[in-house]
Amino acid sequence: MSKLSGAKVVVIGGASGVGYAVAAAALEAGAEVVVGSSRTARIEAAARRLGHGARSLLVDVRDEASVSAFFDAVGPFHHLVFTAGDWGQMRGPTRDLDIEASKARMEVRFWGAARAAKHAVRQIAADGSISLTGGMLAHRPMPGAPLTTASANTTEGLALGLARDLAPIRVNAVCLGLILSEQVQTMGESAIKAFTSNLPLPRAGTVAEAAEAYLYLMRATYVTGQIVRVDGGGSLV
């Protein structure tokens, strides 16, 4: 399906940030949208803001039974976008890493995505798509962030493996640079400038700009197993 009119798009992590922007853009393109999140108030508020054509469903991607029930409630659909994540810290020198505490972050970003893919295949169209979400630290490791780097790489590796295993369902990932989500905006202007001043496009991206990559991957019916970078040229410097 090259256009989204009449398609059903599922966005897990759609209550805020990039996920919400994807949901809004898909609605504008003519799709029906289901947004999923583990927080009742936030997901219901997101559905109200999105308006006609959107509905909300609770899902905890750390709980496989919850993920299974979520897709039962969704029913048949065409495209899955997974933007769920958390902001747990995995920073610090290797000698000081708290391995057990760091596992919790992988429960959402990696294992949550794997659970979603596992149960989505029962309902997704044969010509549908799955789009996961990674980050630029997969390609630009920083001192003090080995597990964050590994987390981003596992997401991209999962997308590549799923693209082979689930074909002809298309599976890709979007690799995000610094995007002005609600959480990123709390960093403050000076910190954002410090992260972006050396980029070819020396600013942070907007959530609407990031959403365009996911819409492209839904529409691009001959694209699978790819990592689309939305990073202001960050991979070049």
C-alpha positions in Angstrom: 0.0 0.0 0.0 1.8 3.1 -1.2 -0.7 5.6 0.3 -2.0 5.6 3.8 -5.7 6.4 3.0 -7.7 3.5 4.5 -4.7 1.9 6.3 -4.6 1.1 10.0 -1.5 2.3 11.7 -0.5 1.2 15.2 2.0 3.4 17.1 3.3 1.9 20.4 4.8 4.9 22.3 2.3 7.2 20.6 1.3 9.2 23.7 4.0 11.9 23.3 7.1 12.9 21.4 8.0 11.3 18.0 5.3 8.6 18.4 2.6 11.2 18.8 3.9 13.1 15.8 3.8 9.9 13.7 0.2 9.3 14.8 -0.8 12.8 13.9 0.9 12.7 10.5 -0.6 9.3 9.7 -4.1 10.6 10.5 -3.5 13.6 8.2 -2.5 11.2 5.5 -5.8 9.4 5.8 -5.0 6.5 8.1 -6.9 5.1 11.0 -4.6 5.2 14.0 -4.3 3.1 17.2 -1.9 4.6 19.8 -0.6 2.4 22.6 1.1 3.3 25.9 1.4 2.0 29.4 0.1 5.2 31.0 -3.7 5.5 31.0 -4.0 9.3 31.4 -1.4 10.1 28.8 -2.7 7.8 26.2 -6.3 8.9 26.6 -5.3 12.5 26.4 -3.3 11.8 23.2 -6.3 10.1 21.6 -8.5 13.1 22.5 -5.9 15.5 21.0 -5.6 13.4 17.8 -9.4 13.4 17.4 -11.5 11.5 14.9 -9.9 8.4 13.5 -7.7 7.7 16.6 -8.2 5.4 19.5 -6.1 4.5 22.5 -5.2 1.1 24.0 -3.1 0.3 27.1 -0.1 -1.9 26.6 2.9 -2.6 28.8 5.6 -3.9 26.4 7.5 -5.4 29.4 4.7 -7.8 29.8 4.2 -10.4 27.0 0.6 -11.1 28.1 -0.2 -7.4 27.8 1.4 -7.2 24.4 -0.6 -10.2 23.2 -3.9 -8.8 24.5 -3.1 -5.4 22.9 -2.8 -6.9 19.4 -5.9 -9.0 19.9 -7.8 -5.7 20.6 -6.1 -3.9 17.7 -7.3 -6.5 15.2 -6.0 -6.6 11.6 -3.8 -3.7 10.7 -1.2 -2.6 8.1 1.7 -0.8 9.8 3.4 -0.9 13.2 5.6 1.9 14.5 7.5 1.3 17.7 8.8 4.4 19.4 8.5 3.3 23.0 11.5 3.9 25.2 12.5 5.1 28.6 15.1 7.5 29.9 16.8 5.2 32.4 20.5 6.1 32.7 23.2 3.7 31.5 26.1 6.2 31.6 29.4 6.0 33.4 32.8 4.4 33.1 32.8 0.7 32.4 34.3 -0.2 35.7 31.3 1.5 37.5 28.5 0.1 35.3 25.4 -1.2 37.2 24.7 -4.1 34.9 21.5 -5.2 36.7 20.0 -1.7 36.7 20.8 -1.3 33.0 18.8 -4.4 32.0 15.6 -2.5 32.7 16.2 -0.1 29.9 16.6 -3.0 27.4 13.2 -4.3 28.5 11.4 -1.6 26.7 13.7 -0.6 23.8 14.8 -4.0 22.7 12.8 -6.8 24.4 9.6 -4.6 24.1 10.2 -4.2 20.4 10.8 -8.0 20.1 7.5 -8.8 21.9 5.6 -6.3 19.8 6.9 -7.9 16.6 6.2 -11.4 17.8 2.5 -10.7 18.5 2.0 -8.2 15.6 2.5 -10.9 13.0 -0.8 -12.5 14.0 -2.7 -9.4 12.8 -0.4 -7.5 10.3 -1.1 -7.5 6.6 1.1 -9.5 4.4 2.2 -6.3 2.6 2.5 -4.4 5.9 5.5 -2.8 7.6 7.2 -2.6 11.0 9.3 0.4 11.9 11.5 0.3 15.0 13.5 3.2 16.6 17.2 3.4 17.3 19.6 6.3 18.0 22.8 7.8 16.7 24.9 6.5 19.6 24.8 3.2 17.7 27.1 4.9 15.1 28.8 7.5 17.2 29.8 5.9 20.5 30.6 8.3 23.4 32.9 7.7 26.4 30.9 6.6 29.4 28.0 5.2 27.4 28.9 1.6 26.3 25.5 0.1 27.2 23.5 2.9 25.6 25.5 2.3 22.4 24.9 -1.4 22.6 21.1 -0.8 23.2 20.9 1.3 20.0 22.8 -1.4 18.0 20.5 -4.2 19.2 17.4 -2.3 18.0 18.9 -1.9 14.5 20.1 -5.6 14.5 16.6 -6.7 15.4 15.1 -4.8 12.5 17.6 -6.4 10.1 16.9 -9.9 11.4 13.1 -9.4 11.3 13.3 -8.1 7.8 14.6 -11.5 6.7 12.5 -13.6 9.0 9.1 -11.9 8.4 9.4 -11.2 4.7 7.4 -10.1 2.7 6.4 -8.0 5.7 8.8 -5.0 5.5 10.9 -4.2 8.6 13.1 -1.1 9.0 14.4 1.2 11.7 14.7 4.9 12.1 17.9 6.1 13.6 17.2 9.4 15.4 19.6 12.1 16.3 18.7 14.8 18.8 14.9 15.4 18.4 13.0 18.1 20.3 10.7 15.8 22.2 9.2 17.0 25.5 12.0 15.2 27.3 14.8 16.6 25.2 13.5 20.1 25.7 14.1 19.8 29.4 17.8 19.7 28.7 17.8 23.4 28.1 18.9 25.5 25.2 22.6 25.6 26.0 22.9 21.8 26.3 21.0 21.3 23.0 23.3 23.7 21.3 26.4 21.9 22.7 25.1 18.7 21.2 24.2 20.1 17.8 26.5 23.1 17.0 29.0 21.0 15.0 26.4 19.3 12.8 26.0 20.1 9.1 22.5 21.2 10.1 23.4 22.8 13.4 20.2 22.4 15.3 18.0 19.7 16.9 15.3 18.2 14.7 11.6 18.6 15.3 9.2 15.7 16.1 7.4 16.5 12.8 10.6 16.1 10.9 11.3 12.8 12.5 7.8 11.6 11.8 8.3 12.0 8.1 10.9 9.1 8.1 8.3 6.7 9.5 5.7 7.8 7.0 8.2 7.2 4.2 8.9 3.7 5.5 5.2 2.9 5.6 4.7 4.1 2.0 7.9 2.8 0.5 6.8 -0.6 -0.6 10.2 -1.7 -2.0 12.2 -0.8 1.1 13.1 -3.3 3.8 16.0 -4.1 6.1 17.1 -0.4 6.1 18.2 2.1 8.7 17.0 5.6 7.9 19.0 8.3 9.7 17.3 11.4 10.8 20.2 13.2 12.5 21.0 16.5 10.9 24.1 15.0 9.3 25.4 13.8 12.7 26.8 10.6 11.1 29.1 12.7 9.0 31.1 14.5 11.7 
